[in-house]
Amino acid sequence: MMKLLGVNGSMSNKSRTLVLVKQVLDVAGEQGASTTLLNLSDYPLPIFAPQADYSENEVVLEVQRLVEEADALIVGTPEYHACMSGATKNFFDFLYRQISGKLFGLVAASGGGNGASAFTNLRATVLCCHGWVMPYNVGATGTDFDKEGQLVNSRVDERLRRMARDLIVYGPLLHQQFQDDLAQPADAPPGFAHWIG
């Protein structure tokens, strides 16, 4: 069964980003995927320091395990000052090999824009860790939600449903090929999996 991990990078207790991530997970679950939500507000990661030893930090180890076990990920962030949230960036700082060879879908909630700057940050981060990113993103603004924080824009909902479908179709294909490439002998035609391994 395909495993899809949803990551919510918002610390808000009324997170619109969480609504977007959950919608993708719910649709993927309806289509047969095994889904898990990683709400970063529930996993208090320390601020990453490269010289620190996190080998016994239970939160860090659990977050790395969840990402490692996923076939694909849907990552959501609010857009703060034209960037992904600090929590989202800190999450990525603890990861590298766990991301390599996996497909990412990206969603963002912003006050008025379409999240373009946050998507640029996220896309660059995933690519630098040798992951793949869907060729489209899903952004939502405050007007796409009602007063209770529920998504009411049918066009945004349709895009989220499309993303769920594409992640569960293409995610396992890319991840499995990456795993197969890692298992190839050293004298096989080289690909980026050999370079990482």
trRosetta pair geometry for C-beta under 8 A, 3 or more apart (Angstrom, degrees):
i j d omega theta_ij theta_ji phi_ij phi_ji
1 32 7.0 -137 -141 158 93 83
1 33 6.9 135 171 -146 90 36
1 34 4.7 84 126 -23 122 111
2 32 7.3 72 34 111 102 87
2 33 4.7 -54 86 -120 100 86
2 34 6.7 176 86 24 45 78
2 71 5.2 -89 -157 47 76 153
2 72 7.4 0 179 17 109 105
2 168 5.1 129 97 -149 156 83
2 171 6.5 103 -163 83 124 117
2 172 4.9 -93 -107 -54 108 123
3 33 7.1 144 -105 -175 15 89
3 34 4.9 -29 -103 75 67 106
3 35 7.8 161 -159 -85 52 29
3 36 7.2 7 -172 2 94 108
3 69 6.1 -61 124 137 161 83
3 70 5.1 -134 116 -129 103 49
3 71 4.9 124 54 -1 73 92
3 72 7.9 158 89 30 56 62
4 24 7.9 -128 155 135 139 98
4 25 6.6 -177 107 -117 117 71
4 28 4.9 -34 39 147 161 159
4 33 4.8 24 0 161 117 141
4 34 7.1 158 22 79 69 50
4 35 5.0 -21 71 -106 97 76
4 36 7.5 173 90 26 51 67
4 70 6.6 57 -141 -153 18 103
4 71 6.9 -47 -71 57 53 90
4 72 5.5 -20 -113 73 77 89
4 73 7.2 152 -164 -101 63 28
4 74 6.6 30 175 -7 108 100
4 164 8.0 52 -167 -145 170 74
4 167 6.0 79 -119 131 126 126
4 168 6.4 -59 -55 -81 131 86
4 171 7.0 104 -94 67 89 173
5 35 7.7 158 -90 -157 26 57
5 36 5.2 -21 -114 68 70 98
5 38 5.9 19 -179 -7 103 116
5 66 5.8 125 -127 156 139 95
5 67 6.4 -139 78 -102 169 49
5 69 7.8 110 -56 78 126 80
5 70 3.7 -70 -8 -93 116 144
5 72 7.6 -175 28 94 73 41
5 73 4.8 -26 71 -110 93 82
5 74 7.5 -171 93 29 47 65
6 21 4.4 128 180 174 118 104
6 22 7.0 127 142 -78 164 39
6 24 6.4 152 -104 78 121 107
6 25 4.5 -67 -31 -61 145 120
6 35 6.6 23 -11 -172 108 102
6 36 7.0 -172 26 90 75 47
6 37 4.9 -25 70 -112 108 63
6 38 6.6 176 86 26 51 71
6 73 7.3 154 -91 -163 27 66
6 74 4.8 -15 -111 67 76 102
6 75 7.9 174 -159 -80 48 33
6 76 7.4 10 -175 0 90 106
7 21 7.1 -129 66 -134 30 143
7 38 4.8 -17 -104 73 69 109
7 40 6.9 48 -173 -43 85 99
7 73 6.1 11 -4 -174 110 115
7 74 7.2 179 25 89 68 51
7 75 4.6 -8 62 -115 112 73
7 76 6.8 179 90 27 61 66
7 88 7.6 113 134 -124 116 86
7 91 6.7 139 -174 162 137 160
8 15 6.3 83 179 138 129 156
8 17 5.7 135 -152 116 88 103
8 18 4.6 30 -134 -96 148 75
8 21 4.9 -133 -77 23 89 159
8 37 7.0 11 -9 -171 110 96
8 38 7.2 -179 20 91 70 56
8 39 4.7 -5 51 -120 120 65
8 40 6.2 -142 87 8 65 82
8 41 7.5 -41 101 4 109 93
8 76 5.4 -11 -115 65 58 109
9 17 6.7 -73 56 146 67 156
9 40 5.6 33 -116 9 44 142
9 75 6.9 37 -24 -179 115 87
9 76 6.2 -164 20 94 84 54
9 77 4.0 -14 65 -100 131 80
9 78 7.3 -138 95 14 89 66
9 84 6.5 -9 122 179 160 101
9 85 4.7 167 141 49 106 120
9 87 5.1 166 -166 91 76 98
9 88 3.1 15 -144 -71 152 99
9 91 6.5 -115 -105 5 101 141
10 15 4.0 141 97 -132 140 122
10 16 7.7 140 -76 48 172 55
10 17 4.1 149 -24 44 130 131
10 18 6.1 -106 53 -35 124 87
10 40 7.7 137 46 48 31 106
10 41 7.3 -29 101 -35 55 115
10 76 7.2 -37 -14 117 101 100
10 77 6.9 151 -53 -146 75 40
10 78 5.0 83 -99 -20 103 105
10 85 6.3 161 -93 -36 48 163
10 87 7.5 164 -87 56 7 138
10 109 7.4 -3 -68 46 141 120
11 15 7.9 152 64 -80 16 120
11 40 7.2 -66 -77 93 72 100
11 41 5.0 133 -131 -89 57 105
11 85 7.2 177 -7 179 91 146
11 87 5.7 147 -48 -31 101 149
12 15 4.3 142 74 -77 96 74
12 16 7.8 3 78 7 144 65
12 17 7.7 115 40 24 113 102
12 78 7.2 72 -5 -39 124 145
13 41 7.8 173 -81 175 63 167
14 149 5.6 -137 -176 -86 93 150
15 18 3.7 80 95 -2 118 108
15 19 7.1 -176 110 -11 70 76
15 41 8.0 -159 -40 -12 142 139
15 78 7.6 -117 -145 -49 88 112
15 109 7.7 149 178 39 69 150
16 19 5.4 -42 -158 25 45 118
16 20 6.9 46 147 -18 67 99
16 78 7.5 90 58 -94 92 98
16 109 4.0 153 98 -151 108 161
16 140 6.6 -135 153 97 119 122
16 142 7.5 -124 -61 -102 167 56
16 145 5.6 -105 -123 -45 119 155
16 149 6.2 -136 -87 -156 76 91
17 20 5.8 -55 -158 34 38 111
17 21 6.4 32 150 -15 70 106
17 76 4.2 156 -180 143 96 116
17 77 6.2 -36 -134 -178 147 4
17 78 5.2 -105 -42 -53 130 71
17 107 7.0 146 -151 110 74 99
17 108 7.0 -23 -112 -144 102 36
17 109 4.5 -129 -67 13 69 116
18 21 5.7 -55 -144 39 34 109
18 22 6.0 33 158 -19 68 109
18 39 6.7 25 -115 -118 116 109
18 76 7.2 173 -74 89 29 145
19 22 6.0 -58 -145 39 25 109
19 23 6.4 30 155 -25 61 106
19 109 7.8 75 47 -69 99 142
19 145 7.1 107 62 -107 166 123
19 149 6.4 -167 -54 154 140 90
19 150 7.0 176 -138 -129 141 37
19 151 5.5 163 149 -37 127 102
20 23 5.9 -55 -152 29 29 112
20 24 7.0 25 154 -14 62 102
20 76 5.2 149 82 -119 112 142
20 107 4.2 -168 142 150 133 144
20 108 7.8 -54 71 20 168 9
20 109 6.2 -171 -12 -51 133 102
20 138 6.7 176 -163 108 123 117
20 140 6.0 -169 -78 11 127 133
20 151 7.3 113 -79 -74 64 136
20 156 7.9 -75 -111 164 101 116
20 160 6.3 -145 -157 -103 73 130
21 24 6.0 -58 -159 35 34 108
21 25 6.4 29 149 -15 67 109
21 37 7.0 109 129 -131 118 97
21 74 5.8 154 -139 116 77 111
21 75 7.8 -15 -107 -155 115 14
21 76 4.1 -116 -58 -1 105 137
21 107 6.3 -169 -69 58 64 134
22 25 5.5 -57 -146 41 36 112
22 26 6.0 39 156 -24 70 105
22 37 6.9 5 -95 -101 79 133
23 26 5.7 -51 -143 34 30 111
23 27 6.4 25 159 -14 63 106
23 151 6.6 -13 -61 16 148 154
23 157 6.9 -113 -172 -130 148 73
23 160 4.6 17 113 152 123 151
23 161 7.8 -72 154 -60 103 65
23 164 7.8 -115 128 -49 68 129
24 27 6.1 -58 -148 39 28 106
24 28 6.2 28 155 -17 64 111
24 74 4.6 178 106 -149 150 170
24 105 6.5 -176 -153 98 155 145
24 107 6.9 -158 -27 -28 136 143
24 160 5.3 -116 -69 -172 77 92
24 163 5.7 -47 -118 95 117 112
24 164 4.7 -178 -156 -75 66 94
24 167 7.3 55 180 15 116 147
25 28 5.7 -58 -145 40 29 111
25 29 6.2 32 155 -22 65 107
25 35 4.3 129 -162 -177 93 144
25 36 8.0 -129 -137 51 130 18
25 37 6.2 -30 -80 -73 172 91
25 74 6.9 -143 -56 47 77 139
25 164 7.7 -142 -45 -115 13 115
26 29 5.7 -55 -150 34 29 113
26 30 6.6 31 152 -20 63 103
26 35 7.8 -120 -63 65 27 171
27 30 5.6 -51 -152 33 34 114
27 31 6.5 20 153 -9 65 109
27 160 6.8 144 2 129 145 88
27 161 5.0 -161 -135 -121 161 68
27 164 3.8 129 91 65 115 172
27 165 7.3 -62 140 -43 119 72
28 31 5.8 -67 -151 45 33 104
28 33 4.1 -32 159 43 96 138
28 35 5.5 121 88 -75 114 123
28 74 8.0 -161 -23 -21 145 136
28 164 4.3 -137 -56 -163 79 101
28 165 7.9 -157 -94 -62 69 33
28 167 6.5 -42 -98 77 129 116
28 168 5.2 156 -142 -49 96 125
29 32 7.9 158 -172 20 28 10
29 33 5.9 -84 -83 67 38 80
29 34 7.8 53 -112 -122 78 17
29 35 4.7 -77 -66 5 99 129
31 164 6.8 140 16 138 135 108
31 165 6.5 156 -80 -102 173 69
31 168 5.8 157 100 61 125 162
32 168 7.2 129 70 177 85 147
33 164 8.0 -142 16 -176 142 91
33 167 8.0 12 -85 103 163 99
33 168 4.6 -115 -62 -109 125 126
36 66 6.3 -137 115 -154 144 110
36 70 7.5 -121 46 -87 116 103
38 43 6.6 -20 -171 -1 87 144
38 63 6.8 101 -157 -129 135 79
38 66 5.5 134 -79 127 129 155
38 67 7.9 -9 -37 -59 167 78
39 42 4.6 63 82 9 98 111
39 43 7.3 143 83 1 52 91
40 43 5.6 -72 -140 55 43 94
40 45 7.1 -46 -157 3 97 109
40 87 4.7 136 123 161 147 124
40 88 7.3 -141 -19 -76 163 53
40 91 5.9 -87 -104 -70 133 127
41 87 7.7 -11 -65 -149 63 163
43 59 5.4 147 -170 -161 81 103
43 62 6.9 -142 -131 89 122 116
43 63 5.6 122 166 -72 149 110
44 59 6.2 -74 68 -129 58 165
45 48 7.6 -5 150 -54 116 80
45 59 5.8 -162 -90 130 55 123
45 60 6.4 94 -131 -83 89 73
45 63 6.5 -5 -81 -19 116 161
45 87 7.7 128 43 -153 112 77
45 90 5.8 164 95 133 128 114
45 91 6.5 156 9 -90 160 60
45 94 6.5 -117 -153 -27 138 147
46 49 7.6 -49 128 3 115 94
46 52 7.5 -96 103 123 141 167
46 54 7.6 -159 44 -105 122 113
46 57 7.0 -88 4 -144 119 152
46 59 7.8 130 -12 72 76 129
46 60 7.4 -36 25 -57 94 113
47 90 6.2 -83 -126 -128 54 130
48 52 7.7 -154 -166 40 46 124
48 90 5.6 176 -9 -152 101 76
48 93 3.7 -136 10 119 167 135
48 94 5.9 -148 -94 -60 121 76
49 52 4.2 80 76 -14 102 114
53 56 7.5 30 130 16 98 87
54 57 4.3 -49 -161 20 78 126
54 60 4.3 -45 172 92 126 170
54 61 7.6 -177 144 -47 92 75
54 94 7.2 -76 93 -134 171 108
55 61 7.9 60 -168 -73 32 112
56 61 7.9 -25 -153 -34 15 132
57 60 4.0 50 94 18 116 115
57 61 6.3 161 84 -15 61 88
58 61 5.8 -58 -143 41 30 110
58 62 6.1 29 159 -20 66 109
59 62 5.9 -57 -146 37 28 109
59 63 6.4 26 157 -16 64 107
60 63 6.0 -58 -148 37 28 109
60 64 6.3 25 156 -15 64 110
60 94 5.7 -142 -145 -153 94 142
61 64 5.8 -57 -146 40 29 110
61 65 6.2 33 154 -23 64 107
62 65 5.5 -51 -146 34 31 114
62 66 6.5 33 156 -20 64 103
63 66 5.9 -53 -149 33 31 111
63 67 6.6 24 156 -12 64 107
63 91 7.0 -131 -177 -144 141 85
63 94 6.4 51 97 98 130 144
63 95 8.0 -103 131 -61 102 106
64 67 6.0 -59 -149 41 32 107
64 68 6.0 36 154 -24 67 110
64 94 6.4 -111 -68 141 97 108
64 95 6.6 175 -111 -95 78 81
64 98 5.6 -149 -158 -59 73 154
65 68 5.6 -55 -144 36 29 114
65 69 6.3 21 161 -15 65 110
66 69 6.2 -62 -147 38 26 105
66 70 6.7 33 154 -33 61 106
67 70 5.8 -52 -152 20 33 116
67 73 7.0 -4 -132 -76 81 137
67 95 5.8 -48 110 -116 168 135
67 98 4.2 68 110 151 113 130
67 99 6.8 -31 169 -68 127 66
68 98 4.5 -79 -74 -128 70 101
70 73 5.5 66 131 -68 152 84
70 102 6.7 63 102 -146 95 147
71 102 6.9 168 163 -133 31 100
71 103 8.0 1 138 35 71 93
71 171 4.9 99 127 140 97 110
71 172 5.0 -6 180 -86 144 68
71 175 4.7 -142 -156 24 75 163
72 102 5.8 173 -106 -176 45 92
72 103 4.4 -20 -123 68 108 90
72 104 7.1 -174 -169 -78 78 32
72 105 7.4 53 158 -8 112 92
72 167 4.8 175 123 -174 147 93
72 168 7.4 -144 44 -81 140 39
72 170 7.7 92 -92 88 149 71
72 171 2.8 -66 -45 -134 137 138
72 172 7.3 -79 -24 -41 110 53
72 174 7.9 84 -85 55 103 113
72 175 6.8 -123 -55 -35 74 128
73 102 6.3 56 -1 140 97 129
73 103 7.6 177 31 92 63 50
73 104 5.1 -15 71 -113 93 76
73 105 7.3 -156 103 32 49 69
74 104 7.5 142 -98 -164 28 60
74 105 4.4 -18 -111 68 78 107
74 106 7.8 -171 -157 -72 58 21
74 107 6.7 21 177 0 98 110
74 163 7.0 99 -116 140 118 121
74 164 7.7 -16 -71 -93 146 66
74 167 6.3 -47 -62 -91 97 166
75 88 7.1 106 175 -146 113 114
75 104 5.9 -12 7 -163 112 112
75 105 7.3 162 22 81 63 53
75 106 5.8 -19 68 -110 88 65
75 107 7.5 176 90 31 42 70
75 122 6.5 177 98 -154 128 131
76 106 7.6 140 -90 -166 45 48
76 107 4.3 -23 -103 76 93 96
76 108 6.6 172 -156 -83 67 39
76 109 7.3 35 -180 -7 109 91
77 84 4.3 -13 155 -147 168 85
77 85 4.9 -158 -160 6 101 93
77 88 4.3 -23 -100 -50 124 160
77 108 5.4 -18 69 -111 72 88
77 118 5.5 -158 90 -178 118 132
77 122 6.7 -176 15 -70 134 127
78 85 5.4 64 52 -58 83 115
78 108 6.9 112 -131 -164 17 78
78 109 5.3 -40 -107 72 70 87
78 110 6.8 131 -167 -88 66 50
78 118 7.7 -146 124 -101 29 160
79 82 6.9 12 177 -106 103 20
79 83 7.2 139 -159 61 64 29
79 84 7.5 -51 -111 -95 53 34
79 108 5.4 60 -46 173 96 126
79 109 7.3 -152 3 87 81 38
79 110 3.9 -7 36 -96 122 106
79 111 7.7 -115 69 7 98 73
79 113 6.6 -76 87 67 159 112
79 115 4.9 -160 -49 -118 131 68
79 117 6.3 102 -154 65 121 94
79 118 4.0 -120 -103 -32 89 130
80 83 5.8 -39 75 66 73 82
80 84 7.6 7 33 132 88 17
80 85 5.5 82 3 -99 124 62
80 86 7.5 -45 63 -19 149 77
80 118 7.9 82 21 -87 53 116
82 117 3.7 -58 -163 140 76 164
82 118 7.3 -156 -179 -49 33 65
83 89 7.6 -12 161 -47 114 130
83 117 6.6 -57 -60 133 34 108
83 118 6.2 75 153 -99 17 70
83 121 5.4 80 -148 -55 66 161
84 88 4.3 -96 160 82 117 135
84 89 5.6 139 89 -50 113 87
84 108 7.9 -108 -107 -108 73 119
84 118 4.9 111 -74 -153 59 88
84 121 4.7 -142 -10 98 99 135
84 122 5.5 112 -69 -61 133 88
84 125 7.7 -45 9 -6 153 146
85 88 4.6 98 60 3 82 102
85 89 7.2 -153 94 -2 45 84
86 89 5.8 -55 -147 39 35 109
86 90 6.1 35 155 -20 68 108
87 90 5.7 -55 -145 38 29 112
87 91 6.4 40 152 -27 63 103
88 91 5.5 -49 -153 27 32 118
88 92 6.8 27 153 -13 63 103
88 122 7.4 -44 153 -95 136 99
89 92 5.9 -57 -155 37 35 109
89 93 6.6 43 148 -30 66 103
89 121 7.6 -56 -84 161 104 127
89 125 7.4 -141 -121 -98 70 152
90 93 5.4 -46 -151 23 37 119
90 94 7.4 32 155 -16 61 99
91 94 6.5 -67 -169 30 32 105
91 95 7.2 5 147 -3 64 118
92 95 5.7 -77 -152 46 42 106
92 99 7.7 29 -141 -60 83 150
92 125 5.1 -7 -174 172 165 134
92 126 8.0 -99 -126 -70 130 58
92 129 7.2 -136 -166 -33 101 146
95 98 4.8 -83 -148 55 99 113
95 99 5.2 91 146 -30 118 108
95 129 6.6 29 117 -144 92 154
96 99 6.4 -76 -166 28 17 104
96 100 7.1 22 149 -33 58 102
96 129 5.4 -143 -138 -137 53 100
97 100 5.4 -38 -147 11 43 120
97 196 7.1 142 -117 170 83 117
99 102 5.9 -112 -169 40 45 114
99 104 8.0 -3 -156 -54 100 122
99 126 6.6 -145 180 -141 132 68
99 129 4.1 28 82 131 140 131
99 130 7.0 128 104 64 92 68
99 131 4.5 -73 161 -49 95 123
100 129 6.3 -119 -65 152 67 75
100 130 4.2 15 -123 88 86 114
100 131 6.4 -119 -105 -65 23 68
100 178 7.1 171 134 -173 79 142
100 193 7.8 130 153 -115 116 67
100 196 5.2 137 -159 -162 156 163
101 130 6.8 5 -34 129 56 100
101 131 7.0 -49 33 -109 21 59
101 132 7.9 5 -163 -7 22 96
101 174 6.7 176 178 144 66 88
101 175 5.8 101 138 -123 96 54
101 177 7.9 -159 -159 80 107 72
101 178 2.9 116 -152 -165 130 166
101 179 7.2 134 151 -42 153 60
101 182 8.0 -56 -61 -37 162 117
101 193 6.4 49 -82 -99 124 100
101 196 7.8 -138 -35 47 102 161
102 131 5.1 -29 64 -131 72 105
102 132 7.1 -147 102 32 31 81
102 171 7.1 16 -164 -154 73 89
102 174 7.1 123 -135 105 24 114
102 175 5.5 28 -105 -91 67 102
102 178 7.6 -87 -52 28 49 160
103 131 7.2 168 -90 179 17 92
103 132 4.8 -28 -105 77 66 107
103 133 7.5 149 -159 -95 61 17
103 134 6.9 73 177 -56 101 75
103 167 6.4 -179 109 -136 118 70
103 170 5.7 130 -105 112 172 96
103 171 4.3 -130 50 -106 123 69
103 174 5.1 108 -45 49 107 145
103 175 7.1 -97 0 -41 88 91
104 122 7.8 -150 137 158 141 107
104 126 5.0 -103 22 -130 154 154
104 131 5.5 58 -18 141 114 132
104 132 6.8 173 17 88 76 51
104 133 5.0 -30 67 -107 100 67
104 134 6.9 -118 94 -6 52 80
105 133 7.9 131 -92 -159 24 64
105 134 4.9 28 -105 -6 68 137
105 137 8.0 144 -176 -123 64 55
105 138 7.7 15 170 9 103 107
105 163 4.6 111 -153 -178 143 115
105 164 7.9 -70 -2 -71 176 38
105 166 7.4 125 -86 81 121 104
105 167 5.0 -67 -28 -73 127 123
106 119 5.6 121 126 -126 143 86
106 122 5.1 134 -128 112 136 147
106 123 6.9 -72 -30 -64 161 78
106 133 6.5 5 -20 -156 117 110
106 134 7.0 -156 12 44 79 101
106 137 4.6 -38 84 -123 102 100
106 138 7.5 169 96 30 55 67
107 115 8.0 10 172 132 39 173
107 137 6.9 165 -91 -176 37 80
107 138 4.6 -19 -111 73 87 97
107 139 7.2 170 -159 -83 56 37
107 140 7.5 12 -176 1 98 100
107 160 7.1 34 -100 -106 138 94
107 163 7.5 151 -62 96 105 174
108 114 8.0 89 79 149 112 46
108 115 3.1 141 88 -145 131 146
108 118 4.7 138 -124 86 152 138
108 119 6.2 -117 -8 -55 139 84
108 122 7.8 -158 -61 -11 118 144
108 137 7.0 8 8 166 101 125
108 138 7.8 162 25 91 60 54
108 139 5.1 -15 66 -114 91 81
108 140 7.5 -178 93 29 48 66
109 115 7.2 36 -4 -74 7 126
109 139 7.6 156 -90 -162 28 62
109 140 5.2 -24 -109 72 74 93
109 141 7.5 144 -161 -100 64 22
110 113 4.8 -45 120 60 152 76
110 114 6.9 -49 37 0 135 1
110 115 4.9 -169 -24 -68 121 73
110 118 7.2 -170 -71 1 114 133
110 139 6.6 -8 9 -169 109 109
110 140 7.6 156 25 82 66 45
110 141 5.8 -36 75 -104 77 71
111 141 6.8 14 129 -152 19 86
111 142 5.9 8 -151 -26 47 116
112 141 5.7 50 -128 -145 21 127
112 142 7.2 -22 -73 14 54 104
113 116 6.5 -92 158 15 119 89
113 117 7.5 28 116 9 155 99
113 139 7.6 -56 122 171 68 145
113 141 7.1 161 59 -92 22 112
114 139 4.1 106 179 93 67 153
114 141 7.1 -59 -89 -49 49 103
115 118 4.8 -56 -168 47 80 114
115 119 5.5 85 130 -29 91 99
115 137 6.9 -132 98 135 120 135
115 139 3.6 -166 26 -119 117 118
115 140 7.8 27 -22 28 129 42
116 119 5.7 -57 -148 36 30 113
116 120 6.6 35 153 -24 64 102
116 139 7.3 -41 -48 -58 57 159
117 120 5.6 -48 -152 29 35 114
117 121 6.8 36 150 -16 63 101
118 121 5.7 -53 -154 35 37 113
118 122 6.2 33 152 -17 69 108
119 122 5.6 -55 -142 41 33 110
119 123 5.9 35 160 -22 68 108
119 137 4.7 -58 -122 -72 138 171
119 139 7.2 -80 -43 -65 126 113
120 123 6.0 -53 -141 36 25 110
120 124 6.5 24 159 -16 61 108
121 124 6.1 -64 -154 37 25 107
121 125 6.4 23 154 -20 64 110
122 125 5.7 -59 -150 35 30 112
122 126 6.4 24 159 -14 67 106
122 133 7.7 129 123 -120 91 138
123 126 6.1 -57 -148 38 29 106
123 127 6.2 25 157 -15 65 111
123 133 5.1 -92 -129 16 81 178
124 127 5.9 -60 -144 41 29 109
124 128 6.2 30 158 -21 65 109
125 128 5.9 -58 -149 35 27 110
125 129 6.7 11 156 -5 62 109
126 129 6.0 -69 -153 45 32 102
126 131 4.3 -75 -179 70 90 116
126 132 7.5 -48 145 73 119 11
126 133 5.2 114 86 -64 144 107
127 130 7.5 43 -176 -77 36 23
127 131 6.9 -96 -78 61 29 67
127 133 6.7 -58 -56 -9 88 116
130 192 6.3 -173 -146 150 120 127
130 196 5.8 -154 85 -80 175 136
132 174 5.7 -84 23 -170 147 160
134 137 7.3 142 83 -76 104 49
134 163 6.5 32 -161 -134 178 91
134 166 6.2 92 -124 112 124 135
134 167 7.2 -61 -66 -74 128 81
134 170 7.9 125 -101 69 85 142
136 159 7.6 -117 132 -158 127 109
136 163 7.6 -126 87 -86 98 96
138 156 6.5 110 -174 -157 105 77
138 159 4.5 157 -111 124 111 121
138 160 5.6 117 -172 -75 169 68
138 163 5.8 -89 -23 -32 130 146
140 144 4.3 -107 -163 62 98 153
140 145 7.2 81 155 -37 126 95
140 151 7.0 -64 -139 -121 157 105
140 153 6.9 176 -132 42 103 136
140 156 5.0 64 -94 -143 105 150
141 144 5.6 112 56 -5 58 101
142 145 6.3 -72 -164 39 43 101
143 153 7.7 72 114 -60 73 123
144 151 6.2 -10 143 -143 94 75
144 152 6.7 177 172 53 47 69
144 153 3.9 -54 -143 -5 88 131
144 156 5.2 48 -160 -8 138 156
145 149 5.5 -8 176 -148 133 34
145 150 6.3 147 -156 70 81 29
145 151 5.8 -48 -99 -93 75 42
145 152 6.4 123 -135 9 22 90
145 153 7.9 -52 -49 -6 42 95
146 149 7.2 -54 70 12 65 17
146 150 5.2 -4 36 55 106 86
146 152 5.0 86 -41 -35 93 133
151 156 6.3 -123 -166 93 119 123
151 157 5.9 139 131 -73 128 95
153 156 4.2 60 92 12 113 110
153 157 6.6 172 93 -13 59 85
154 157 5.3 -53 -146 39 38 117
154 158 6.3 43 154 -24 68 101
155 158 5.7 -48 -149 32 32 112
155 159 6.7 32 152 -17 62 103
156 159 5.7 -55 -153 35 34 111
156 160 6.5 36 150 -20 66 104
157 160 5.7 -54 -150 35 33 112
157 161 6.5 34 152 -19 65 105
158 161 5.6 -54 -150 36 33 113
158 162 6.4 35 152 -20 65 104
159 162 5.6 -51 -148 35 34 113
159 163 6.4 36 152 -21 65 104
160 163 5.6 -52 -149 34 32 113
160 164 6.5 37 152 -22 64 102
161 164 5.7 -48 -150 31 33 113
161 165 6.6 32 153 -16 63 104
162 165 5.8 -56 -153 37 32 111
162 166 6.2 26 155 -15 67 110
163 166 5.8 -58 -143 40 31 107
163 167 6.1 33 159 -22 67 107
164 167 6.0 -56 -147 34 26 110
164 168 6.6 11 162 -8 62 108
165 168 6.4 -69 -152 41 26 99
165 169 6.2 17 157 -13 66 114
166 169 5.8 -61 -143 42 31 108
166 170 5.6 -4 174 10 72 116
167 170 6.8 -64 -123 52 19 86
167 171 4.9 30 178 -35 61 124
168 171 6.2 -29 -103 29 20 117
168 172 7.4 18 -174 -10 47 105
169 172 7.8 -96 170 32 16 94
169 173 7.4 -1 146 -9 56 118
170 173 5.5 -63 -154 39 42 116
170 174 6.1 33 158 -16 77 108
171 174 6.3 -66 -152 39 26 103
171 175 6.1 15 161 -12 66 115
172 175 5.7 -60 -137 44 31 108
172 176 5.7 30 165 -20 69 110
173 176 6.2 -58 -143 37 21 106
173 177 6.4 19 158 -15 59 109
174 177 5.9 -58 -148 37 28 109
174 178 6.3 30 154 -21 64 107
175 178 5.6 -55 -151 35 31 114
175 179 6.5 31 152 -17 65 105
176 179 5.6 -53 -148 37 34 111
176 180 6.2 36 152 -20 66 105
177 180 5.5 -52 -146 37 33 113
177 181 6.3 37 153 -22 65 104
178 181 5.7 -52 -149 33 30 113
178 182 6.6 34 152 -21 63 102
178 193 5.3 167 -156 -92 68 126
179 182 5.7 -50 -151 31 33 113
179 183 6.7 27 153 -15 63 107
180 183 5.8 -62 -154 38 33 109
180 184 7.1 52 146 -42 63 92
181 184 5.6 -33 -159 0 40 119
181 191 5.2 -67 -154 60 139 132
181 193 3.6 112 108 46 123 152
181 194 6.8 -102 159 -37 99 75
182 193 5.0 -108 -62 168 69 121
182 194 7.7 175 -108 -76 45 48
182 197 5.2 143 -135 -70 87 143
184 188 3.8 -64 162 30 122 161
184 193 7.9 98 25 91 111 124
184 194 7.1 -61 71 -73 112 106
185 188 5.3 124 62 -27 68 97
186 194 7.4 121 -133 -145 55 119
188 194 7.4 -169 72 -72 97 137
190 194 4.6 -103 -144 59 82 147
190 195 6.9 83 175 -48 113 84
191 194 5.8 111 53 7 56 96
191 195 7.5 -110 112 -2 38 93
192 195 5.1 -51 -150 35 47 118
192 196 6.3 45 152 -19 73 101
193 196 5.9 -55 -149 37 32 108
193 197 6.0 26 156 -15 67 111
194 197 5.8 -60 -139 43 30 107
